[in-house]
Amino acid sequence: MKRWILAILMLGFVGHASADDELAWGVDVQLQYRTLDNVTYLRADGHESKLDAIIPRDTSKPLPTLLYIHGGGWVQGDKERVILHFLPYLRMGFAVVNVGYRLARHALAPAAVEDGRCALRWIISNAAQFGFDTNRIVVSGHSAGGHLALTTGMLPASAGLDRRCPAARPNAPVADGYEPEMRVAAIVNWFGITDVADLVEGENAKTYAIAWMGSQPDWREIAERVSPLTYVREGLPPILTIHGDADRIVPYEHATRLHQELDRAGIVNSLLTIEGGGHGGFNRDELLRATETIRDFLKEQAIIDSL
């Protein structure tokens, strides 16, 4: 809890016109939000997958909601290390759900993809209780988290990777309003993997991707099943990709291929290229440009109002 409060209050000390404004913002945030820590949203493979949330105190006016998934090549990382990334979203009036998931040491692919989908199910199932606007869910993540953001927002129920998720309303018939498909309003993909097999075998092979697949004999089939490029089709949500063209961890071609395929399918999408940018680690100007691009993208999709 202390980490969340610290991160929220830090927003009041960045980029405002006066000290009074800064202090007022910190007070306003405390009054507007409350926090949830380490909520279990899925039990699988002997592991409890948990999430944290920053939610509105007044749930009568649901907020646009960020579902964020951390990176780490599916083999490392944790949700506690990424909380400062949410500050611009809080400034834009979002609720935030910060997702931990099964890493390779707990379960191999496709477990992490299942977890992203189940976290989305948790948001939809608990929307009324916690003030989430299910028509304005934005999924985002960096690196492997960008990949998981894409799969979370792009997969159809027919992919079969939602089956372990606790049902929102068990046994409820479709005619009674139960919707098996889970839709998001937009995806913000920070240099995410789009073709998993490309990183498991061949000139672009990476240790982290090989570790996530392990020695599963059907790894090629699994890799295709968890690759965002597999699911490009009509009806997808708008997608913004941010990627450095000098990235040596996730090749820039993963971004350009996705952008080209989305264009062919007629999907609203945009690719922001950070020239000379590596795998994150962007400087202030680059990061500010990316954040402004996200804000403008979300405005264009009517997810947030003009600020």
C-alpha positions in Angstrom: 0.0 0.0 0.0 2.8 2.4 0.8 4.3 2.1 -2.6 1.0 3.0 -4.3 0.5 6.0 -2.1 4.0 7.2 -2.7 3.7 6.9 -6.5 0.4 8.7 -6.6 1.6 11.6 -4.4 4.8 12.0 -6.5 2.5 13.0 -9.4 1.8 16.2 -7.5 5.5 17.3 -7.7 6.0 17.0 -11.5 5.4 19.6 -14.1 2.9 22.0 -12.5 2.8 25.7 -12.6 3.2 26.4 -8.9 3.9 24.8 -5.5 0.3 25.4 -4.5 -1.0 23.6 -7.6 1.4 20.7 -6.9 0.1 20.3 -3.3 -3.5 20.7 -4.4 -3.1 17.9 -7.0 -1.6 15.6 -4.3 -4.6 16.2 -2.1 -7.1 15.8 -4.9 -5.7 12.4 -5.8 -5.9 11.2 -2.3 -9.6 12.2 -2.2 -10.4 10.8 -5.6 -8.7 7.4 -5.4 -8.2 4.4 -3.1 -6.0 1.4 -3.6 -6.3 -2.4 -3.6 -3.2 -4.6 -3.1 -2.4 -8.2 -4.2 -5.9 -9.3 -5.2 -5.9 -12.9 -6.4 -7.7 -13.0 -9.8 -6.6 -16.5 -10.8 -5.4 -19.7 -9.2 -3.6 -22.1 -11.6 -0.6 -24.4 -11.6 -0.3 -24.0 -7.8 0.2 -20.3 -8.2 -1.9 -17.3 -7.3 -1.8 -14.6 -9.9 -2.4 -11.2 -8.3 -3.1 -7.6 -9.2 -3.1 -4.2 -7.6 -5.6 -1.4 -8.5 -6.0 2.3 -8.1 -9.8 2.8 -8.1 -12.2 5.7 -7.7 -13.8 6.4 -4.3 -16.9 7.5 -6.1 -18.0 4.5 -8.2 -21.2 6.2 -9.5 -19.1 7.7 -12.3 -17.1 4.9 -13.8 -13.6 5.9 -15.0 -11.6 4.8 -18.1 -9.5 2.0 -16.9 -5.9 1.1 -17.7 -5.0 -2.6 -17.6 -1.2 -2.7 -17.4 1.1 -5.8 -17.8 4.8 -5.6 -16.9 7.6 -6.8 -19.0 10.6 -9.0 -18.4 10.6 -11.5 -21.3 7.9 -13.7 -19.6 10.7 -14.9 -17.2 11.3 -12.0 -14.8 9.9 -8.7 -13.5 7.1 -7.8 -11.2 4.2 -5.4 -11.0 5.7 -3.4 -8.1 8.5 -2.0 -10.2 6.3 -0.2 -12.8 4.0 1.9 -10.8 5.5 5.2 -11.9 4.4 4.5 -15.4 0.9 5.1 -14.4 1.3 8.7 -13.4 0.2 10.2 -16.8 -2.8 8.0 -16.8 -3.9 9.2 -13.4 -3.5 12.7 -14.7 -5.8 11.8 -17.5 -8.4 10.5 -15.1 -7.9 6.7 -15.3 -8.4 4.0 -12.8 -5.5 1.6 -13.0 -5.2 -2.2 -12.7 -1.6 -3.4 -12.5 -1.2 -7.1 -13.3 1.2 -9.8 -12.1 1.2 -13.1 -14.0 2.7 -16.5 -14.1 6.4 -16.3 -15.2 8.1 -19.2 -16.9 9.4 -20.5 -13.6 5.7 -21.0 -12.5 4.3 -22.2 -15.9 5.5 -22.2 -19.5 3.6 -20.6 -22.4 0.7 -20.0 -22.9 0.2 -19.4 -19.1 1.1 -15.7 -19.2 -1.4 -15.1 -22.0 -4.1 -16.8 -20.0 -3.4 -14.6 -17.1 -3.8 -11.4 -19.1 -7.1 -12.6 -20.4 -8.2 -13.5 -16.9 -7.2 -10.1 -15.5 -9.4 -8.5 -18.2 -12.2 -10.8 -17.1 -11.7 -9.7 -13.5 -12.0 -6.0 -14.5 -15.2 -6.7 -16.4 -16.6 -8.8 -13.6 -15.9 -6.2 -10.9 -16.6 -3.1 -12.9 -19.7 -2.0 -11.0 -18.1 -2.6 -7.6 -14.9 -0.7 -8.4 -16.0 2.0 -10.8 -14.4 0.6 -14.0 -15.9 1.8 -17.3 -16.0 -1.4 -19.4 -16.5 0.7 -22.6 -13.2 2.4 -22.0 -10.6 -0.2 -21.0 -7.1 0.4 -22.4 -4.6 -2.5 -22.3 -0.9 -1.6 -22.2 2.5 -3.0 -21.4 6.2 -2.9 -22.2 8.2 -5.6 -24.1 6.7 -9.0 -23.0 4.0 -6.9 -21.4 3.4 -5.2 -24.7 3.0 -8.7 -26.2 0.6 -9.6 -23.5 -1.3 -6.4 -23.9 -1.8 -7.3 -27.6 -3.0 -10.8 -26.9 -5.2 -9.7 -24.1 -7.0 -7.2 -26.4 -6.8 -9.1 -29.6 -7.7 -12.7 -28.8 -11.2 -14.0 -29.5 -12.9 -16.4 -27.1 -12.5 -19.1 -29.8 -8.7 -19.1 -29.1 -9.5 -21.1 -26.0 -7.2 -19.2 -23.7 -10.0 -17.9 -21.4 -11.2 -21.2 -20.1 -9.3 -21.1 -16.8 -10.7 -17.6 -16.0 -13.2 -17.4 -13.2 -16.5 -16.8 -15.0 -18.2 -13.5 -14.5 -21.5 -15.1 -14.2 -21.2 -18.9 -14.1 -23.8 -20.7 -16.3 -25.5 -17.5 -17.4 -27.1 -17.9 -20.8 -26.2 -15.5 -23.6 -29.8 -14.4 -23.8 -29.5 -13.2 -20.2 -26.9 -10.7 -21.2 -23.7 -12.7 -20.7 -21.2 -11.9 -23.3 -18.4 -14.4 -23.8 -16.3 -12.1 -25.9 -14.2 -9.5 -23.9 -13.6 -6.3 -25.7 -11.3 -3.4 -25.0 -11.4 0.1 -26.3 -7.7 0.4 -27.3 -4.3 -1.2 -27.0 -1.0 0.7 -26.3 1.9 -1.5 -27.2 5.4 -0.5 -26.1 7.9 -2.5 -28.2 6.0 -5.8 -27.7 6.7 -9.1 -29.4 4.3 -9.9 -32.2 5.8 -13.1 -33.7 6.9 -15.4 -30.9 8.4 -18.1 -33.1 10.8 -15.6 -34.6 12.4 -15.2 -31.2 12.6 -18.9 -30.4 14.4 -20.2 -33.4 16.5 -18.5 -36.1 18.7 -15.4 -36.3 16.5 -13.5 -33.9 16.3 -16.2 -31.3 16.4 -14.9 -27.7 17.1 -16.8 -24.5 14.0 -15.4 -22.8 11.7 -16.6 -25.5 13.3 -20.1 -25.6 12.9 -20.2 -21.8 9.2 -19.4 -22.0 8.6 -22.2 -24.5 10.8 -24.6 -22.7 11.0 -28.1 -24.2 7.4 -28.4 -25.2 7.4 -30.6 -28.3 4.5 -28.6 -29.8 6.2 -25.2 -29.2 5.7 -24.1 -32.8 2.0 -24.5 -32.5 2.0 -22.8 -29.1 4.1 -19.9 -30.5 1.6 -19.3 -33.3 -1.3 -19.5 -30.8 0.2 -16.8 -28.6 1.5 -14.5 -31.4 -0.5 -11.3 -32.0 0.1 -11.5 -35.8 -2.0 -14.7 -35.8 -5.1 -12.7 -34.7 -5.1 -9.7 -37.1 -8.6 -9.5 -38.5 -11.5 -7.1 -38.9 -13.1 -5.7 -35.7 -10.0 -5.3 -33.6 -9.7 -2.3 -31.2 -7.4 0.6 -32.2 -3.8 -0.1 -31.6 -0.9 2.2 -30.9 2.7 0.8 -31.1 5.8 2.6 -29.7 9.1 1.1 -30.8 12.7 2.1 -31.1 14.2 1.3 -34.5 17.5 0.2 -32.9 15.9 -2.2 -30.5 18.1 -5.3 -30.1 15.9 -7.2 -27.6 12.7 -7.1 -29.6 13.4 -6.4 -33.3 11.8 -3.3 -34.7 10.4 -5.4 -37.5 7.9 -6.8 -35.0 6.3 -3.4 -34.9 6.4 -2.7 -38.6 5.0 -6.1 -39.5 2.1 -5.6 -37.1 1.5 -2.1 -38.4 1.4 -3.4 -42.0 -0.9 -6.3 -41.3 -3.3 -4.0 -39.3 -3.4 -1.6 -42.2 -4.3 -4.4 -44.6 -7.1 -5.4 -42.3 -8.4 -1.9 -42.1 -7.8 -1.5 -38.3 -7.2 1.9 -36.8 -3.6 1.9 -35.7 -0.5 4.0 -35.5 3.3 3.3 -35.2 5.4 5.8 -33.3 9.1 5.1 -34.2 11.7 6.4 -31.7 14.6 7.0 -34.1 17.8 5.5 -32.7 15.8 4.2 -29.7 16.7 0.9 -28.1 14.6 -1.4 -25.9 13.1 1.4 -23.8 15.4 3.6 -21.8 14.1 6.6 -23.8 15.3 10.1 -22.9 13.0 12.7 -21.5 12.1 14.2 -24.9 11.4 10.8 -26.4 9.3 9.7 -23.5 7.4 13.0 -23.4 6.7 12.6 -27.2 5.4 9.0 -26.6 3.2 10.1 -23.7 1.7 13.0 -25.7 1.1 10.6 -28.6 -0.8 8.2 -26.3 -2.9 11.1 -25.0 -3.8 12.3 -28.5 -4.5 8.7 -29.6 -6.9 8.2 -26.7 -8.6 11.5 -27.4 -9.1 10.5 -31.0 -10.7 7.3 -29.9 -13.0 9.2 -27.5 -11.6 7.3 -24.6 -10.7 10.5 -22.8 -11.9 14.1 -23.1 -9.8 17.0 -24.2 -7.7 18.1 -21.2 
